[in-house]
Amino acid sequence: MAEEFKSSAPAKGGNDVVKGDFATILIGVGTILDNTLTPLSKVVAQTLDSMTTVAKQILDGINSSLAQKK
């Protein structure tokens, strides 16, 4: 009977399983966030690049029209 209790008792360091599971969850959440945010950051970068191009074209147009007036 005493042997049954010994074998069913958690081994020393039983909390390691909980810590391992929590770490796995954190890694999974981090991976999901990374996979979600990476494409979004690329879209934001492309949008900002396009806006920069348009702003440069507008400023070039203003500059050329002001140069013609002189």
Backbone bond lengths (Angstrom), bond angles and torsions (degrees), N, CA, C in turn:
res aa  C-N    CA-C-N  psi(-1)  N-CA   C-N-CA  omega(-1)  CA-C   N-CA-C  phi
1 M - - - 1.448 - - 1.528 110.23 -
2 A 1.306 117.74 -42.35 1.456 121.23 -179.80 1.521 110.67 -64.64
3 E 1.347 116.29 -32.74 1.460 119.43 179.61 1.525 111.25 -67.73
4 E 1.321 117.27 -33.53 1.463 120.50 177.80 1.529 110.79 -61.80
5 F 1.319 117.07 -42.89 1.458 120.95 179.44 1.532 111.15 -66.01
6 K 1.330 116.24 -39.00 1.459 119.48 179.47 1.525 110.95 -63.69
7 S 1.310 117.12 -41.88 1.465 119.50 -176.73 1.523 111.84 -74.50
8 S 1.323 117.78 -28.24 1.459 119.71 -178.96 1.526 112.53 -88.09
9 A 1.321 117.76 -12.66 1.465 120.53 179.18 1.522 109.39 -71.76
10 P 1.324 116.92 144.86 1.464 118.52 178.83 1.520 111.40 -64.90
11 A 1.285 115.28 144.24 1.455 119.93 -179.94 1.522 109.57 -71.14
12 K 1.320 115.25 159.50 1.462 119.70 179.05 1.528 108.53 -61.61
13 G 1.300 116.70 135.97 1.462 119.77 -176.85 1.519 111.36 83.71
14 G 1.313 117.98 25.82 1.461 121.83 179.63 1.520 112.93 -63.78
15 N 1.324 117.62 -20.72 1.465 121.29 178.30 1.520 111.71 -70.23
16 D 1.323 118.03 -17.83 1.460 121.33 179.94 1.521 111.05 -60.96
17 V 1.334 116.48 -32.99 1.461 120.26 179.44 1.517 109.50 -65.06
18 V 1.326 116.92 -42.99 1.465 121.22 179.41 1.517 109.77 -65.20
19 K 1.329 117.54 -44.70 1.460 121.31 178.61 1.521 110.43 -61.95
20 G 1.308 116.93 -41.20 1.457 120.97 178.86 1.510 111.50 -63.32
21 D 1.320 117.64 -42.40 1.456 121.30 178.58 1.518 110.92 -65.06
22 F 1.329 117.12 -41.11 1.458 121.21 179.63 1.529 109.99 -64.99
23 A 1.322 116.46 -41.17 1.466 120.21 178.29 1.527 110.03 -64.02
24 T 1.316 117.33 -39.24 1.463 120.88 178.89 1.522 110.59 -64.11
25 I 1.324 116.46 -40.14 1.468 120.89 177.71 1.520 110.10 -64.14
26 L 1.332 116.87 -44.67 1.465 120.36 179.32 1.524 111.46 -62.32
27 I 1.314 116.51 -41.62 1.468 119.99 178.20 1.523 109.92 -64.33
28 G 1.315 117.20 -41.19 1.466 120.80 177.97 1.518 112.10 -63.12
29 V 1.310 116.86 -43.90 1.469 120.82 178.62 1.525 109.71 -64.41
30 G 1.322 116.65 -42.39 1.461 120.31 177.73 1.512 112.12 -61.08
31 T 1.321 116.37 -40.84 1.471 120.73 178.95 1.516 110.70 -65.59
32 I 1.319 117.15 -41.90 1.471 120.71 178.70 1.529 110.00 -62.82
33 L 1.333 116.47 -45.47 1.465 119.87 179.07 1.525 111.07 -62.56
34 D 1.326 116.44 -42.19 1.460 120.23 -179.88 1.522 110.70 -63.84
35 N 1.318 116.67 -43.79 1.468 120.33 179.77 1.522 112.14 -67.32
36 T 1.324 117.05 -26.82 1.464 121.15 178.30 1.516 111.46 -82.08
37 L 1.324 116.87 -43.33 1.464 120.58 -173.29 1.524 113.23 -79.24
38 T 1.327 118.19 -28.24 1.467 119.99 -179.22 1.522 111.73 -61.17
39 P 1.340 120.14 -49.95 1.468 118.52 177.39 1.525 112.69 -63.77
40 L 1.336 116.82 -35.94 1.461 119.85 178.91 1.522 110.87 -64.59
41 S 1.317 116.93 -39.95 1.461 119.48 179.54 1.516 110.69 -66.99
42 K 1.344 116.89 -33.82 1.463 119.68 176.88 1.523 110.43 -66.76
43 V 1.326 117.03 -39.93 1.469 120.84 178.73 1.526 109.82 -64.91
44 V 1.329 116.81 -43.49 1.469 120.40 179.23 1.525 109.85 -62.81
45 A 1.329 117.35 -42.56 1.467 120.79 179.43 1.522 110.89 -63.01
46 Q 1.328 117.14 -42.29 1.467 120.44 178.50 1.523 111.00 -65.57
47 T 1.317 117.34 -39.56 1.467 121.23 178.97 1.530 110.23 -63.96
48 L 1.327 116.42 -45.63 1.462 119.58 178.66 1.524 111.17 -63.54
49 D 1.318 117.03 -37.93 1.462 120.72 177.94 1.522 110.40 -63.87
50 S 1.322 116.84 -42.68 1.468 120.86 178.27 1.526 110.63 -64.48
51 M 1.327 117.00 -41.71 1.462 120.58 179.05 1.528 110.71 -64.11
52 T 1.324 116.54 -37.28 1.464 120.43 177.68 1.520 110.41 -64.26
53 T 1.322 116.29 -42.05 1.469 120.78 179.03 1.526 110.60 -62.63
54 V 1.327 117.08 -44.96 1.469 121.34 179.95 1.527 110.30 -64.96
55 A 1.326 117.11 -43.21 1.459 120.53 179.45 1.528 110.62 -62.13
56 K 1.336 116.81 -39.94 1.463 120.22 178.29 1.533 110.51 -64.09
57 Q 1.327 116.54 -41.19 1.468 119.62 178.83 1.533 110.78 -64.09
58 I 1.317 117.45 -40.41 1.468 121.30 178.70 1.529 109.82 -63.81
59 L 1.331 116.34 -46.82 1.462 119.66 -179.62 1.530 111.27 -65.28
60 D 1.316 117.69 -37.43 1.466 120.39 176.16 1.524 110.73 -63.35
61 G 1.340 116.38 -40.17 1.466 120.60 177.66 1.516 111.73 -64.27
62 I 1.314 116.83 -43.87 1.470 120.79 178.31 1.531 109.63 -63.55
63 N 1.331 116.14 -43.95 1.460 120.85 -179.46 1.527 111.06 -61.61
64 S 1.324 117.38 -43.07 1.463 119.78 -178.14 1.527 110.74 -70.66
65 S 1.336 118.01 -35.83 1.458 119.71 179.12 1.537 110.77 -70.27
66 L 1.325 118.06 -35.20 1.459 121.43 176.42 1.532 110.44 -69.54
67 A 1.321 116.15 -35.18 1.476 119.67 179.88 1.523 110.33 -68.60
68 Q 1.330 116.56 -32.24 1.470 120.08 179.98 1.528 111.35 -72.39
69 K 1.318 117.24 -28.98 1.465 121.37 -178.20 1.529 111.56 -73.36
70 K 1.306 118.63 -21.64 1.477 120.71 -177.08 1.464 112.96 -74.09
